Amino acid sequence: MSDLPIRSARLVLDRLVAADAEDFRRIVTIPEVGRMLFIFPADYTTEAAAALIARDADPARRPLRLAIRRPGSDRLWGAIGLGAGDRPDIYYFLDPAAAGQGLMREAVALFLPFVRARFALPALGAKVFTDNPASVRVLEANGFQRVGHDEVQSAQRDELHPVWLYRAEYADPHAPLE
């Protein structure tokens, strides 16, 4: 598709490919990452990652996941995605080796216009564990507002844990982001 990859000076968002499965598995099973995600157990396999990539790598449909890479590199540094439904959630993760540099804030800023243009969505949501202030900052910097709370199970947490619910509403789904 002509609108992929999406590039900035520091990032490239592009299709996930089968060769990303091992890095995908490695990152989501790092305890500090996995406990902030919802569906990836600590024993997540490369085969399971490959199946998820095969299912979610088509940028023409949802659910969708894109690779986060650095320019000039094929290495997978993280992923960003969008669920199904009328008001889908975005989700993302980043290798801790790349954390603290504003890369996820930038990745979300690149991703939002792409999915809004592609799918003409009136709203996007997100859930973030209340003990994940970095993700809260990413969402709020990208125009998401906290709209509630819930309790959610993570595949890498022993019990339900509180999450903040976030929403970004768009009066005109086709209007550019400000």
NULUM-87956 format. One record per residue: residue in three letters; x negated, y, z negated of N, C-alpha, C in turn. Coordinates in pm, whole numbers, plus 50000, padded with zeros to 5 digits. Each point is the difference from the previous one (the first is absolute). Layout:
alaXYZXYZXYZ ...
This chain:
met499154988250000500855011850000499125012450000 ser500435010050069499175011750019499825008249873 asp500884998549900499875008149879499154993249892 leu499414988750032499054993649910498684998550074 pro498895001549934499855003149858500305014649970 ile500235002549872500185013549947498675003649933 arg499445011250038498655003349953499955013449927 ser499115000549904499555012649941498494999249997 ala499345010149947498544999749994499514988649910 arg500804996049900499544990049904500704986550008 leu501134999250072500804987850000500514996350138 val500274987250014500694994850117501104990649949 leu501245002750039501114990749974500274992750130 asp499984986849992500174992150122500654986749964 arg500274992250100500624986949979499124991249912 leu500644992549913499324989149931499834988750101 val498884993049990499734988750089499654987849916 ala500064988450061499734987549928498675000349927 ala498995006450058498685000649937500015007949869 asp501075007649971500115007749876500474991649882 ala500444987850024500654992149895499134998049876 glu498734996850018499154997749882499795012749919 asp499725011350066499865012549925501325004249934 phe501104997950069501325002949942500174992149871 arg499754986850007500124991449882499055004549890 arg498775002950036499015004149901500465012549924 ile500495009950072500385012649936501224998149910 val501054993350048501234999049920499834990849880 thr498934992049996499784991549884498995006049901 ile499475011750029499205007249900500985004249891 pro499784996149874501015002549896500465014649990 glu499105009750010500415013949988500895004650116 val499924993250114500865002950114501284991949990 gly499864987049985501154990950002501055002949896 arg499595004749884501025002849897500835012550031 met499555008050096500765011750042500894997150120 leu499904987850053500814995750113501104990849950 phe500934996550085501164992549956499984985350041 ile499504996750117500274986750054498794990850012 phe498825004649966498804992250024499504993649870 pro500124986849986499514993549878498474999649999 ala499444997649883498544999549985499384988950085 asp500774989650030499484989050082500455001050146 tyr500315012050045500415002350138498934994750094 thr500414993150103499054993450089499795007750130 thr498904996850065499725005850131501074995850100 glu500504987749987501054995250090501295008149980 ala500335003149875501195008249973499815014150056 ala498805005449987499715013250056500134999950151 ala499504989450063500104999050146501464999350045 ala500824992749925501434999150034500685013549984 leu499695007349894500585013349980499565009550111 ile498734999550035499495008550108500734996950131 ala500154987350031500704996150123501445005150001 arg500654999949884501395004449990500145015150007 asp499085007549939500185014449979499125008950087 ala499294994750097499025008050075500565006650125 asp501264997950033500585006050120500505014149967 pro499365010550055500405013749965501355004250056 ala500644991550076501325003350056501144995649910 arg499694992849891501084995349913499565000149854 arg501004999049913499754999549856500464986649947 pro499374995249891498915006449926498745001250085 leu499215009949964498805003450075498865002449903 arg498834995350034498775003149926498925003650100 leu499255010449968498865004250081498734998949918 ala498914997550068498684999649937499505014149975 ile499295001749891499265012349971498534996750018 arg499375007050094498594997950029499275013449997 arg498704999450000499185012050015499595000950147 pro499845012050055499595001350140498714992450029 gly499994993150112498824992750042499794986549932 ser500994995649922499874987449926501234991450021 asp499804986950007501124990750006500424995349861 arg499265003749897500294995349864501355005349953 leu500774991349938501275003849940499735005949863 trp500425012549980499855006749871501305000249922 gly501114997450067501305000049934501084998250104 ala501235001649954501144998950091501095009449953 ile500845003850093501145008649970501184994550079 gly501185000149939501134993950067501325006649968 leu501024994850067501365004949989500944988150002 gly500944999949905500964989149992501125001450101 ala500974991249986501195000050086501105008149932 gly501145001450066501155006949942500115014450044 asp501095006549958500295013850040499125010349931 arg499614997349878499155009049922498854991849942 pro499104995750087498974990449958498935006249911 asp499364991349925498865004049919498724999350083 ile499085009149970498644998650049499214992749892 tyr498934993650041499134993249906498595000250056 tyr499034999149910498625001550042499064994549894 phe498794997050043498924996649907498675003750064 leu499015001549915498675003950045498974992349920 asp498944995650067498884993649933499455009749894 pro499784995349876499465008949897498675006450038 ala499244993850089498745005950044500225013250075 ala501225002550047500315012350073500905009449919 ala500284996449876500925008149917499335013049955 gly500865009649964499535012549944499475010050101 gln500244997750127499515009050105501125007250074 gly501254998149957501135006150068500404992750127 leu499474988150021500284992850125501464995450009 met500574995449889501404995450007500945011850020 arg499735011149940500825011950024499985003450149 glu498824999250060499855002850143500694989350085 ala499874987449960500654989150075501525001850001 val500575003449885501455002149993500385012050088 ala499215010549996500285011950083499954996750149 leu499154990750040499954995750140501174990850035 phe500364991649904501024989750022501425005850009 leu500325009949918501375005249994500505005450133 pro499275008550071500515004850129500174988650101 phe499114990249995500094988550090501304992449978 val500304996349876501224992149976501265008350015 arg499935012849968501185008550019500315001450149 ala498995001950081500225001250144500454986750060 arg499414989349954500294986750055501404995349963 phe500435002249876501234993949952501115010049966 ala499775013050012501015010349974500744997749868 leu499254999049893500564996949869500395012749924 pro501185000149937500415011849924499325000949865 ala499444989049950499355000149870499044988349990 leu499005001949918499054989349967499934999249849 gly499734988349949499874998149857498654994049966 ala499774998849870498814993349949500264996549854 lys499364989349956500004996349859498564999949955 val499745005549883498645000149948500044996949851 phe499164990749958499934996749857499615012549923 thr500615001849884499775012149920498565001049950 asp499264989350003498585000549960499075001350122 asn500525005750108499225002150122500045014850040 pro499345008749921500085014450029499405003950135 ala499034992450049499425003350132501064999050109 ser500834989749994501054998350100501075010949986 val500305003849877500945011149979499485012550070 arg498715002949984499425011950065500084999050152 val499764988150055500084998050145501405003250049 leu501014994549933501385002250043500405014649988 glu499735006049886500415013949979499275009550096 ala498754997250032499275008350097500584998950139 asn500744989350026500594997850132501515002550002 gly500505007949905501385004550004501034990949937 phe499594989649932500954991249932500365006049864 gln501274998349963500505004949872500414988149915 arg499715000849871500434989449909501515001049983 val500704988750021501465000049995500574990349897 gly499154992649933500504990649901498954990549952 his500464989849932499084989949948500704986549999 asp499224989749984500514986349998498954991649931 glu500254987149993498994990549954499864989550109 val498774996650033499724991150112498944990049958 gln500094988450056499004989649978498935000950108 ser498774999549961498894998650094499564985649995 ala499594994750111499504986250003498754998449915 gln499355011249963498794999249918500185006249862 arg501245001449956500285004449863500864989449934 asp499834998349871500714989449929501465003249971 glu500375012650006501385003749967500435012150081 leu501285003249990500525012050065499215012149951 his499835009550090499275012249963500755011850062 pro500035011549930500715011550055499335005750126 val500865004350091499555006850122500765013150013 trp499355009550066500685012250042500504997750142 leu501195004750027500574999450134499815013650066 tyr499514999950121499745012350075500794999950130 arg500345012150047500745001450125499535012750070 ala499924999250131499795011750085501185000350096 glu500785010549996501195001750085499655009450114 tyr500554997150117499755008250118501335003850062 ala500335013049998501255004750060500054996550148 asp498885001650067499884996250141498874989950012 pro500334987350020498964989750005498945002250109 his500335008350100499065002350109499155012549980 ala500315008149899499265012349978498594996849950 pro499015007950041498634997449951499895002649850 leu499064993249937499755002249859499375013749984 glu500295006449888499435013449974498764998849916 
